[in-house]
Amino acid sequence: MKIRDAKVIVALDFDDVTLANDLIAKLDPNACRLKIGKEMFTYFGPEWVKQVIEMGFDVFLDLKFHDIPNTVAKACKAAASLGVWMVNVHASGGEVMMKAAKEALDSVSGRRPLLTAVTVLTSMDQEQLDAVMGNTPIQEQVKKLALLAQNCGLDGIVCSAQEAKALRTLVDPNFALVTPGIRPEGSDKGDQKRIATPKTAMADGVSYLVIGRPITQSDSPLDSLDAINQSIIDYLR
Ligand SMILES: O=C(O)c1cc(=O)[nH]c(=O)n1[C@@H]1O[C@H](COP(=O)(O)O)[C@@H](O)[C@H]1O
């Protein structure tokens, strides 16, 4: 199924590159984008990332950089050299770090990856956030980091779809809301806490839906992706 400007980013969290490549070979770059995260990058490295990009896919390199500004800036530049479509940092790294990342990407020649910032991980609920942050409501923390990221010139944030509706009234219309924790009706939550269905996420204004296990671990990943894309098309109609 081909859809224009694919909204689904399939999270490839495999420890076996053959399994990942088998799935990628069946996927259509017009029907989804791909996310390569810490596990696969650590096992299979930048050359494999380049191979996936050469197959025509937009790749979100999800390494969630969080370090001193100089280190994060250089890491972002390294990510850009691979030709990735999107790269992310942790917004809690702060203003100086995010601006350094943005400046580093602005200085690269050719296509510059989108730069997004993780706000509050979708695996966290209020109780977990309280344990690290004191008593700040999740929604408020996400809003604060979203505005900080936007003011630093980033292209968007990673948040849960549960915050999307409120954020849409706050951030620029083209500021990307990238939302993991997407669970089609009836699928297993796993370790995700702040979840939403693809349809609700779209209705609440998200830009991209990051979906891993509900697709990659399903009996028929292609059918699962098609069903999600169809629900998005139905919503957009
Ligand atoms: O940055 C991310 O992509 C991310 C941020 C976040 O807050 N929560 C989150 O789940 N992710 C990633 O999104 C993917 C979600 O995968 P599933 O839970 O299998 O759908 C994983 O690869 C996570 O690393």
The ligand as a Tripos MOL2 file, in Angstrom:
@<TRIPOS>MOLECULE
LIG
   24    25     1     0     0
SMALL
NO_CHARGES

@<TRIPOS>ATOM
      1 O1         12.7340    8.1380   20.7860 O.co2     1 LIG1
      2 C1         11.9900    7.1530   20.6180 C.2       1 LIG1
      3 O2         11.8230    6.6760   19.5030 O.co2     1 LIG1
      4 C2         11.2070    6.6740   21.7680 C.ar      1 LIG1
      5 C3         10.9060    7.6180   22.7350 C.ar      1 LIG1
      6 C4          9.9680    7.3210   23.7250 C.ar      1 LIG1
      7 O3          9.6040    8.1720   24.5570 O.2       1 LIG1
      8 N1          9.4260    6.0700   23.7450 N.ar      1 LIG1
      9 C5          9.7600    5.1020   22.8450 C.ar      1 LIG1
     10 O4          9.1990    4.0000   22.9280 O.2       1 LIG1
     11 N2         10.7050    5.3710   21.8830 N.ar      1 LIG1
     12 C6         11.1150    4.3160   20.9320 C.3       1 LIG1
     13 O5          9.9940    3.9340   20.1520 O.3       1 LIG1
     14 C7          9.9790    2.5300   19.9330 C.3       1 LIG1
     15 C8          8.6650    1.9860   20.4330 C.3       1 LIG1
     16 O6          8.6010    0.6280   20.1470 O.3       1 LIG1
     17 P1          7.3220   -0.2600   20.4970 P.3       1 LIG1
     18 O7          7.0010   -0.0350   21.9400 O.co2     1 LIG1
     19 O8          7.7880   -1.6510   20.2110 O.co2     1 LIG1
     20 O9          6.2110    0.1990   19.5870 O.co2     1 LIG1
     21 C9         11.2050    1.9540   20.6230 C.3       1 LIG1
     22 O10        12.1900    1.7630   19.6320 O.3       1 LIG1
     23 C10        11.6340    3.0310   21.5990 C.3       1 LIG1
     24 O11        13.0430    3.0850   21.7370 O.3       1 LIG1
@<TRIPOS>BOND
     1     1     2 2
     2     2     3 1
     3     2     4 1
     4     4     5 ar
     5     4    11 ar
     6     5     6 ar
     7     6     7 2
     8     6     8 ar
     9     8     9 ar
    10     9    10 2
    11     9    11 ar
    12    11    12 1
    13    12    13 1
    14    12    23 1
    15    13    14 1
    16    14    15 1
    17    14    21 1
    18    15    16 1
    19    16    17 1
    20    17    18 2
    21    17    19 1
    22    17    20 1
    23    21    22 1
    24    21    23 1
    25    23    24 1
@<TRIPOS>SUBSTRUCTURE
     1 LIG1         1 GROUP 0 **** ****
